[in-house]
Amino acid sequence: MGIDFYTMGQRIRKLRQQKNLTQEQLAELLDFSGRGYVSRVENGTAVMGLQTLASLAEGLGKPVSYLIDGAMTAQATYLYPELAEAVRPLSQQHRKAVVRLAESLAEAEQQNTRERDDC
């Protein structure tokens, strides 16, 4: 199991906006280093520790369980936000090449699994 930090980050962003706080204000409130970290949390690119998660929940007036509810996923979906961010600057042609590469890798993995199962 993994954690979908993107889903959790979107929930955090929504709560921050409901409280009419800027990213900078939330960072100040929680004694974070700056709005850049809050931005990474909201975009799902920052991996948070338990203390940070607890601080965010307290600062936003919600229990930790509210922030993580529905954010536990199969490990494969954990990388989706990272992958989307990595291919964003690529041309359409290069994005298609990445998809073909991923499909080839998945096919090879399935073949390897079948071969191991046959032994």
Secondary structure, 3 states (H helix, E strand, C coil): CEECHHHHHHHHHHHHHHCCCCHHHHHHHCCCCCHHHHHHHHHCCCCCCHHHHHHHHHHHCCCHHHHHCCCEECHHHHHHHHHHHHHCCCCHHHHHHHHHHHHHHHHHHHHHHHHHHHC
